[in-house]
Amino acid sequence: MRRLGGSYDALIESLHAAQEAFGYLDDEAMLFISDYLGVPRSRVFAVATFYSYFTLKPQGEHTCVVCTGTACYINGAGAIRKRIEQELGIKSGETTADNRVSTLTARCVGACSIAPVIVVDGELVGKLSPDEVVQLLMALPKGADQ
């Protein structure tokens, strides 16, 4: 946050940095950001809950974000979400029972040229079919194998 200048305008970047560092945004992190930036706590919570990319609960070992922007939607994002739901038994915002994979949705990740796009553990992957996405998720390493 020091790098971002500690200004009010650094709220979203600070939330991204905290989520990247801790895997999610807990109350303690949001309170720290609020105090450091001088932003009301209600504003920090409102921003953290407005954007679907932010999560307020711990995630699984791996995270898969399905982009639902217009280009991804037209090119099959809905089918990808449905296939993940069928195979892993989780909806967006949930984590598998074995705590291995969490799924989220994002309104747009800005990679429309390779739609449909997913972000697996921070890496963009595009132009995959729903079956290929599930195969990719099933092949992710478990626990100590990472």
Backbone as ProteinMPNN parsed JSONL, in Angstrom:
{"seq_chain_A": "MRRLGGSYDALIESLHAAQEAFGYLDDEAMLFISDYLGVPRSRVFAVATFYSYFTLKPQGEHTCVVCTGTACYINGAGAIRKRIEQELGIKSGETTADNRVSTLTARCVGACSIAPVIVVDGELVGKLSPDEVVQLLMALPKGADQ", "coords_chain_A": {"N_chain_A": [[0.824, -1.178, 0.0], [2.078, 1.123, 0.582], [3.546, 1.543, -1.699], [1.537, 2.246, -3.407], [0.923, 4.733, -2.59], [-0.758, 5.307, -0.525], [-3.158, 6.653, -0.783], [-6.61, 7.683, -1.071], [-7.519, 6.912, -3.554], [-6.266, 4.523, -3.966], [-7.696, 2.351, -3.178], [-8.957, 0.081, -4.554], [-6.731, -1.17, -5.728], [-5.324, -1.749, -3.404], [-7.041, -3.566, -2.184], [-6.88, -5.616, -4.068], [-4.159, -6.283, -3.736], [-4.146, -7.182, -1.067], [-5.851, -9.373, -1.249], [-4.414, -10.958, -2.991], [-2.189, -11.496, -1.425], [-3.242, -12.806, 0.866], [-5.182, -14.513, -0.03], [-7.874, -14.091, 0.296], [-10.263, -11.604, 1.438], [-10.367, -10.693, 4.619], [-12.032, -9.516, 7.65], [-10.113, -8.219, 9.235], [-8.092, -7.461, 7.388], [-9.544, -5.705, 5.751], [-10.223, -3.713, 7.595], [-7.682, -2.755, 8.236], [-6.878, -1.69, 5.765], [-8.828, 0.277, 5.501], [-8.229, 2.0, 7.688], [-5.569, 2.703, 7.033], [-5.759, 3.972, 4.54], [-7.563, 5.904, 5.097], [-10.188, 5.638, 4.422], [-13.674, 5.298, 4.74], [-14.929, 2.504, 6.602], [-17.266, 1.336, 5.717], [-17.222, 1.972, 3.037], [-15.005, 0.53, 2.101], [-15.908, -2.089, 2.544], [-18.153, -2.028, 0.886], [-17.009, -1.735, -1.682], [-15.462, -4.075, -1.778], [-17.433, -6.015, -1.755], [-18.912, -5.384, -3.966], [-17.524, -5.921, -6.375], [-17.236, -8.866, -8.155], [-14.905, -10.262, -8.286], [-13.527, -10.097, -5.917], [-13.203, -11.879, -2.856], [-14.617, -12.849, 0.244], [-14.12, -14.971, 1.831], [-12.077, -17.812, 2.751], [-10.3, -19.478, 0.127], [-10.087, -22.44, -1.978], [-7.327, -24.727, -2.664], [-6.728, -24.181, -5.31], [-7.783, -21.695, -7.605], [-10.378, -20.9, -9.813], [-11.408, -18.626, -12.066], [-14.13, -17.707, -13.907], [-14.637, -15.867, -16.724], [-17.274, -13.704, -17.441], [-17.829, -11.78, -19.23], [-19.051, -9.962, -22.137], [-17.937, -10.989, -24.623], [-16.937, -13.451, -23.74], [-19.248, -14.594, -22.745], [-20.8, -14.872, -25.075], [-19.214, -16.705, -26.38], [-19.36, -19.051, -24.892], [-19.118, -19.064, -22.034], [-21.146, -19.545, -20.205], [-21.751, -22.241, -20.647], [-19.362, -23.352, -19.797], [-19.394, -22.691, -17.064], [-21.637, -24.19, -16.286], [-20.767, -26.793, -16.844], [-18.607, -27.049, -15.08], [-20.007, -26.873, -12.716], [-21.538, -29.223, -12.885], [-19.53, -31.248, -12.914], [-17.76, -30.74, -10.741], [-19.446, -30.159, -8.721], [-19.962, -27.675, -7.595], [-21.018, -24.277, -7.307], [-20.531, -20.941, -8.616], [-18.45, -19.077, -6.503], [-18.177, -20.966, -4.6], [-16.453, -23.715, -2.914], [-14.849, -26.83, -3.524], [-15.638, -29.865, -1.725], [-13.336, -31.139, -0.825], [-11.673, -29.047, -0.544], [-10.116, -28.3, -2.666], [-10.591, -26.895, -5.157], [-11.772, -23.688, -5.934], [-14.364, -21.726, -7.327], [-15.05, -18.779, -9.153], [-16.692, -15.93, -10.599], [-16.079, -13.392, -13.01], [-16.779, -10.163, -14.239], [-15.451, -9.144, -16.5], [-12.281, -9.916, -17.764], [-10.659, -8.691, -19.499], [-9.547, -9.963, -21.729], [-10.632, -10.434, -24.262], [-10.082, -11.287, -26.874], [-9.347, -13.936, -26.759], [-11.535, -15.316, -25.952], [-13.748, -17.964, -24.916], [-12.672, -17.102, -21.632], [-10.803, -18.26, -18.839], [-9.403, -17.88, -15.575], [-6.915, -19.432, -14.058], [-5.514, -19.989, -11.068], [-4.353, -17.46, -11.261], [-3.415, -17.355, -13.89], [-4.151, -16.618, -17.225], [-6.268, -18.42, -19.355], [-7.431, -19.34, -22.476], [-9.974, -19.886, -25.025], [-10.939, -22.53, -24.573], [-12.873, -25.53, -24.5], [-15.85, -26.464, -22.654], [-15.437, -29.118, -21.687], [-12.631, -29.313, -21.869], [-11.89, -27.408, -19.989], [-12.79, -28.562, -17.602], [-11.177, -30.86, -17.612], [-8.677, -29.64, -17.32], [-8.966, -28.516, -14.745], [-9.322, -30.822, -13.217], [-6.83, -31.929, -13.474], [-5.179, -30.388, -11.948], [-2.585, -30.049, -9.542], [-2.552, -31.71, -6.351], [-2.486, -30.684, -2.96], [0.546, -31.276, -1.383], [1.755, -31.935, -3.753], [2.126, -29.774, -5.353]], "CA_chain_A": [[0.0, 0.0, 0.0], [2.995, 2.268, 0.53], [3.885, 1.712, -3.11], [0.381, 2.87, -4.045], [0.83, 6.105, -2.138], [-1.629, 5.449, 0.634], [-4.235, 7.606, -1.028], [-7.976, 7.189, -1.186], [-7.653, 6.299, -4.877], [-5.582, 3.231, -4.0], [-8.533, 1.346, -2.521], [-9.126, -1.165, -5.309], [-5.419, -1.822, -5.83], [-4.993, -2.284, -2.076], [-7.844, -4.776, -1.994], [-6.257, -6.659, -4.903], [-2.894, -6.697, -3.107], [-4.453, -7.955, 0.132], [-6.4, -10.674, -1.647], [-3.322, -11.745, -3.564], [-1.306, -11.919, -0.334], [-3.895, -13.677, 1.848], [-6.116, -15.427, -0.672], [-9.222, -13.551, 0.447], [-10.293, -10.378, 2.239], [-11.064, -10.872, 5.897], [-12.361, -8.26, 8.335], [-8.887, -7.569, 9.694], [-7.438, -6.826, 6.238], [-10.349, -4.563, 5.305], [-10.084, -2.66, 8.599], [-6.349, -2.183, 8.07], [-6.92, -0.863, 4.553], [-9.66, 1.436, 5.83], [-7.467, 2.9, 8.554], [-4.367, 3.178, 6.355], [-6.107, 4.89, 3.444], [-8.499, 6.912, 5.568], [-11.441, 5.408, 3.71], [-14.646, 4.72, 5.672], [-15.025, 1.037, 6.553], [-18.421, 0.962, 4.89], [-16.807, 2.11, 1.634], [-14.124, -0.607, 1.809], [-16.765, -3.27, 2.462], [-19.007, -1.88, -0.3], [-16.2, -2.028, -2.869], [-15.072, -5.49, -1.731], [-18.584, -6.875, -2.053], [-19.484, -5.019, -5.262], [-16.804, -6.596, -7.447], [-17.31, -10.315, -7.956], [-13.56, -10.845, -8.24], [-13.074, -10.157, -4.521], [-13.877, -12.891, -2.05], [-14.501, -12.585, 1.683], [-13.898, -16.213, 2.575], [-10.907, -18.537, 2.256], [-10.489, -20.236, -1.099], [-9.442, -23.734, -2.06], [-5.924, -24.709, -3.084], [-6.684, -23.582, -6.641], [-8.925, -20.836, -7.896], [-10.734, -20.778, -11.225], [-12.334, -17.52, -12.307], [-14.726, -17.772, -15.243], [-15.026, -14.545, -17.205], [-18.637, -13.696, -17.98], [-18.0, -10.593, -20.063], [-19.853, -10.192, -23.344], [-17.265, -11.891, -25.565], [-16.876, -14.789, -23.14], [-20.618, -15.095, -22.664], [-21.194, -15.291, -26.424], [-18.391, -17.845, -26.792], [-19.542, -20.269, -24.109], [-18.82, -19.008, -20.597], [-22.249, -20.177, -19.481], [-21.579, -23.703, -20.75], [-18.222, -23.695, -18.937], [-19.863, -22.653, -15.669], [-22.548, -25.32, -16.082], [-19.964, -28.034, -16.846], [-17.878, -27.068, -13.802], [-21.015, -27.164, -11.684], [-21.889, -30.639, -12.989], [-18.405, -32.137, -12.614], [-17.164, -30.509, -9.424], [-20.528, -30.021, -7.744], [-19.919, -26.37, -6.929], [-21.423, -23.101, -8.073], [-19.622, -19.814, -8.478], [-18.327, -18.601, -5.133], [-18.079, -22.116, -3.69], [-15.224, -24.506, -2.925], [-15.123, -28.267, -3.46], [-15.63, -30.42, -0.367], [-11.955, -31.469, -0.441], [-10.956, -27.761, -0.466], [-9.125, -28.28, -3.737], [-10.855, -25.888, -6.187], [-12.821, -22.686, -5.737], [-14.704, -21.047, -8.575], [-15.602, -17.432, -9.077], [-16.93, -15.331, -11.903], [-15.67, -11.994, -13.146], [-17.547, -9.552, -15.324], [-14.569, -9.122, -17.672], [-10.875, -9.906, -17.379], [-9.948, -7.911, -20.501], [-8.843, -10.801, -22.704], [-11.747, -10.806, -25.146], [-9.621, -11.913, -28.113], [-9.188, -15.387, -26.578], [-12.749, -15.78, -25.281], [-14.03, -17.716, -23.512], [-11.462, -17.061, -20.819], [-10.808, -18.552, -17.406], [-8.141, -17.543, -14.913], [-6.623, -20.514, -13.121], [-4.388, -19.626, -10.194], [-3.757, -16.221, -11.737], [-2.974, -17.42, -15.277], [-5.221, -16.595, -18.215], [-6.362, -19.534, -20.301], [-8.558, -19.033, -23.339], [-10.406, -20.742, -26.132], [-11.103, -23.93, -24.182], [-14.247, -26.018, -24.435], [-16.203, -26.827, -21.281], [-14.761, -30.366, -21.312], [-11.209, -29.036, -21.665], [-11.76, -26.681, -18.72], [-12.923, -29.54, -16.518], [-9.956, -31.675, -17.623], [-7.612, -28.808, -16.75], [-9.181, -28.398, -13.299], [-9.11, -32.136, -12.6], [-5.401, -32.239, -13.535], [-4.408, -29.526, -11.047], [-1.934, -30.825, -8.478], [-3.165, -31.704, -5.016], [-1.676, -30.428, -1.764], [2.004, -31.258, -1.396], [2.247, -32.194, -5.106], [2.254, -28.522, -6.098]], "C_chain_A": [[0.873, 1.248, 0.0], [3.35, 2.591, -0.917], [2.774, 2.464, -3.844], [0.137, 4.283, -3.546], [-0.105, 6.337, -0.973], [-2.759, 6.429, 0.437], [-5.584, 6.903, -1.164], [-8.171, 6.435, -2.498], [-7.03, 4.907, -4.962], [-6.435, 2.098, -3.429], [-8.603, 0.038, -3.293], [-7.794, -1.901, -5.435], [-5.007, -2.427, -4.493], [-5.774, -3.552, -1.792], [-7.278, -5.925, -2.821], [-4.986, -7.187, -4.241], [-3.155, -7.563, -1.879], [-4.994, -9.333, -0.243], [-5.317, -11.561, -2.236], [-2.416, -12.288, -2.455], [-1.951, -12.969, 0.57], [-4.881, -14.667, 1.249], [-7.563, -14.987, -0.593], [-9.134, -12.301, 1.313], [-11.067, -10.638, 3.529], [-11.293, -9.503, 6.541], [-11.107, -7.492, 8.737], [-8.182, -6.822, 8.556], [-8.219, -5.591, 5.793], [-10.27, -3.408, 6.305], [-8.735, -1.967, 8.481], [-6.32, -1.237, 6.873], [-7.713, 0.42, 4.821], [-8.878, 2.466, 6.638], [-6.283, 3.525, 7.815], [-4.688, 4.223, 5.296], [-7.02, 6.021, 3.89], [-9.836, 6.841, 4.838], [-12.439, 4.82, 4.714], [-14.758, 3.202, 5.5], [-16.182, 0.583, 5.68], [-18.074, 1.025, 3.406], [-15.93, 0.929, 1.227], [-14.975, -1.868, 1.634], [-17.632, -3.214, 1.204], [-18.236, -2.221, -1.573], [-15.843, -3.512, -2.909], [-16.236, -6.418, -2.074], [-19.225, -6.543, -3.398], [-18.838, -5.817, -6.391], [-16.757, -8.094, -7.178], [-15.938, -10.967, -7.875], [-13.049, -10.959, -6.803], [-13.866, -11.206, -3.767], [-13.603, -12.632, -0.57], [-14.317, -13.853, 2.506], [-12.724, -16.964, 1.966], [-11.26, -19.375, 1.028], [-9.791, -21.586, -1.015], [-7.987, -23.587, -2.5], [-5.749, -24.018, -4.426], [-7.943, -22.755, -6.847], [-9.125, -20.751, -9.403], [-11.776, -19.676, -11.353], [-12.829, -17.635, -13.742], [-15.172, -16.364, -15.614], [-16.419, -14.634, -17.815], [-18.912, -12.411, -18.76], [-18.706, -10.954, -21.365], [-19.2, -11.184, -24.304], [-17.211, -13.315, -25.017], [-18.27, -15.41, -23.056], [-21.058, -15.641, -24.027], [-20.45, -16.553, -26.846], [-18.416, -19.022, -25.818], [-19.23, -20.233, -22.633], [-19.915, -19.691, -19.768], [-22.131, -21.692, -19.499], [-20.411, -24.164, -19.882], [-18.66, -23.722, -17.479], [-20.748, -23.862, -15.361], [-21.771, -26.634, -15.988], [-19.152, -28.148, -15.556], [-18.835, -27.446, -12.679], [-21.385, -28.647, -11.689], [-20.759, -31.541, -12.492], [-17.86, -31.967, -11.196], [-18.212, -30.344, -8.332], [-20.514, -28.713, -6.981], [-20.39, -25.285, -7.879], [-20.387, -22.011, -7.871], [-19.627, -19.293, -7.047], [-18.193, -19.731, -4.122], [-16.749, -22.841, -3.881], [-15.596, -25.98, -2.821], [-14.971, -28.768, -2.019], [-14.212, -30.747, 0.101], [-11.057, -30.226, -0.39], [-9.918, -27.602, -1.57], [-9.344, -27.131, -4.723], [-11.996, -24.976, -5.746], [-13.111, -22.056, -7.087], [-15.343, -19.702, -8.28], [-15.976, -17.007, -10.488], [-16.435, -13.894, -11.855], [-16.421, -11.414, -14.332], [-16.725, -9.435, -16.598], [-13.129, -9.073, -17.171], [-10.021, -9.213, -18.44], [-9.148, -8.727, -21.494], [-9.843, -11.327, -23.738], [-11.294, -11.535, -26.407], [-9.423, -13.42, -27.979], [-10.384, -15.975, -25.84], [-13.189, -17.156, -25.799], [-12.765, -17.883, -22.67], [-11.749, -17.512, -19.394], [-9.449, -18.122, -16.859], [-7.927, -18.6, -13.85], [-5.365, -20.156, -12.348], [-3.62, -18.42, -10.746], [-3.3, -16.225, -13.182], [-4.167, -17.478, -16.216], [-5.13, -17.815, -19.119], [-7.587, -19.26, -21.151], [-8.82, -20.078, -24.374], [-10.463, -22.214, -25.769], [-12.586, -24.284, -24.195], [-14.58, -26.314, -22.971], [-15.516, -28.118, -20.817], [-13.274, -30.142, -21.047], [-10.973, -28.287, -20.358], [-11.83, -27.658, -17.552], [-11.685, -30.434, -16.45], [-8.793, -30.918, -16.989], [-7.75, -28.743, -15.228], [-8.917, -29.727, -12.595], [-7.62, -32.505, -12.556], [-4.56, -31.348, -12.618], [-3.81, -30.348, -9.912], [-2.649, -30.672, -7.137], [-2.104, -31.435, -3.957], [-0.187, -30.348, -1.986], [2.587, -31.493, -2.774], [2.533, -30.922, -5.877], [3.677, -28.131, -6.291]], "O_chain_A": [[0.476, 2.296, -0.509], [3.441, 3.755, -1.306], [3.035, 3.221, -4.779], [-0.767, 4.962, -4.033], [-0.225, 7.462, -0.488], [-3.27, 6.983, 1.41], [-5.662, 5.688, -1.348], [-8.898, 5.443, -2.55], [-7.251, 4.192, -5.939], [-5.931, 0.994, -3.221], [-8.331, -1.02, -2.726], [-7.738, -3.12, -5.268], [-4.405, -3.5, -4.456], [-5.238, -4.504, -1.225], [-7.201, -7.06, -2.353], [-4.763, -8.397, -4.193], [-2.47, -8.564, -1.667], [-4.637, -10.337, 0.374], [-5.303, -12.771, -2.009], [-1.933, -13.416, -2.545], [-1.286, -13.914, 0.995], [-5.362, -15.562, 1.943], [-8.397, -15.475, -1.355], [-8.077, -11.977, 1.853], [-12.289, -10.785, 3.508], [-10.819, -8.478, 6.052], [-11.045, -6.27, 8.599], [-7.73, -5.691, 8.735], [-7.628, -4.554, 5.492], [-10.252, -2.245, 5.902], [-8.644, -0.746, 8.606], [-5.8, -0.125, 6.959], [-7.308, 1.509, 4.413], [-8.868, 3.653, 6.31], [-6.021, 4.72, 7.948], [-3.989, 5.228, 5.164], [-7.229, 6.984, 3.153], [-10.52, 7.849, 4.662], [-12.074, 3.921, 5.472], [-14.69, 2.689, 4.383], [-16.09, -0.431, 4.988], [-18.572, 0.226, 2.612], [-16.088, 0.385, 0.134], [-14.78, -2.624, 0.683], [-17.826, -4.229, 0.534], [-18.754, -2.918, -2.445], [-15.915, -4.136, -3.967], [-16.026, -7.496, -2.629], [-20.005, -7.34, -3.919], [-19.535, -6.33, -7.266], [-16.302, -8.538, -6.124], [-15.823, -12.112, -7.436], [-12.227, -11.825, -6.506], [-15.057, -11.397, -4.012], [-12.498, -12.247, -0.188], [-14.354, -13.811, 3.736], [-12.408, -16.774, 0.792], [-12.365, -19.906, 0.911], [-9.007, -21.84, -0.101], [-7.484, -22.478, -2.682], [-4.743, -23.348, -4.658], [-9.015, -23.075, -6.334], [-8.178, -20.557, -10.164], [-12.88, -19.78, -10.82], [-12.032, -17.657, -14.681], [-15.976, -15.748, -14.915], [-16.705, -15.531, -18.608], [-20.061, -12.004, -18.931], [-18.928, -12.131, -21.65], [-19.853, -12.127, -24.751], [-17.418, -14.275, -25.759], [-18.439, -16.61, -23.272], [-21.617, -16.734, -24.117], [-20.99, -17.378, -27.583], [-17.566, -19.908, -25.912], [-19.088, -21.292, -22.022], [-19.632, -20.332, -18.756], [-22.379, -22.352, -18.49], [-20.463, -25.246, -19.296], [-18.34, -24.657, -16.745], [-20.622, -24.48, -14.304], [-22.08, -27.485, -15.153], [-19.026, -29.24, -15.002], [-18.501, -28.245, -11.804], [-21.53, -29.258, -10.631], [-20.999, -32.486, -11.739], [-17.538, -32.951, -10.53], [-17.887, -30.388, -7.146], [-20.996, -28.643, -5.85], [-20.189, -25.363, -9.091], [-19.478, -22.146, -7.053], [-20.687, -19.094, -6.454], [-18.104, -19.481, -2.92], [-16.026, -22.621, -4.853], [-16.541, -26.341, -2.119], [-14.267, -28.167, -1.208], [-13.915, -30.645, 1.292], [-9.843, -30.333, -0.216], [-8.953, -26.852, -1.419], [-8.384, -26.455, -5.093], [-13.031, -25.429, -5.257], [-12.204, -21.872, -7.899], [-16.066, -19.524, -7.3], [-15.606, -17.667, -11.459], [-16.381, -13.27, -10.795], [-16.667, -12.109, -15.318], [-17.268, -9.616, -17.688], [-12.795, -8.298, -16.275], [-8.799, -9.149, -18.305], [-8.165, -8.233, -22.047], [-9.879, -12.52, -24.038], [-12.056, -12.331, -26.957], [-9.339, -14.117, -28.991], [-10.265, -17.007, -25.18], [-13.019, -17.466, -26.978], [-11.905, -18.71, -22.974], [-12.79, -17.193, -18.82], [-8.472, -18.017, -17.601], [-8.659, -18.662, -12.862], [-4.283, -20.038, -12.923], [-2.39, -18.378, -10.699], [-2.835, -15.196, -13.672], [-5.08, -18.283, -16.03], [-4.053, -18.187, -19.583], [-8.663, -18.978, -20.623], [-8.041, -21.007, -24.588], [-10.076, -23.063, -26.572], [-13.442, -23.438, -23.934], [-13.677, -26.403, -22.139], [-15.062, -28.198, -19.675], [-12.718, -30.714, -20.109], [-9.962, -28.509, -19.691], [-11.024, -27.586, -16.625], [-11.195, -30.734, -15.361], [-8.02, -31.484, -16.216], [-6.765, -28.898, -14.506], [-8.353, -29.752, -11.501], [-7.196, -33.292, -11.71], [-3.348, -31.537, -12.524], [-4.465, -31.246, -9.383], [-3.261, -29.644, -6.845], [-0.97, -31.904, -4.057], [0.297, -29.463, -2.691], [3.783, -31.284, -2.976], [3.126, -30.978, -6.955], [3.956, -27.098, -6.901]]}, "name": "protein", "num_of_chains": 1, "seq": "MRRLGGSYDALIESLHAAQEAFGYLDDEAMLFISDYLGVPRSRVFAVATFYSYFTLKPQGEHTCVVCTGTACYINGAGAIRKRIEQELGIKSGETTADNRVSTLTARCVGACSIAPVIVVDGELVGKLSPDEVVQLLMALPKGADQ"}
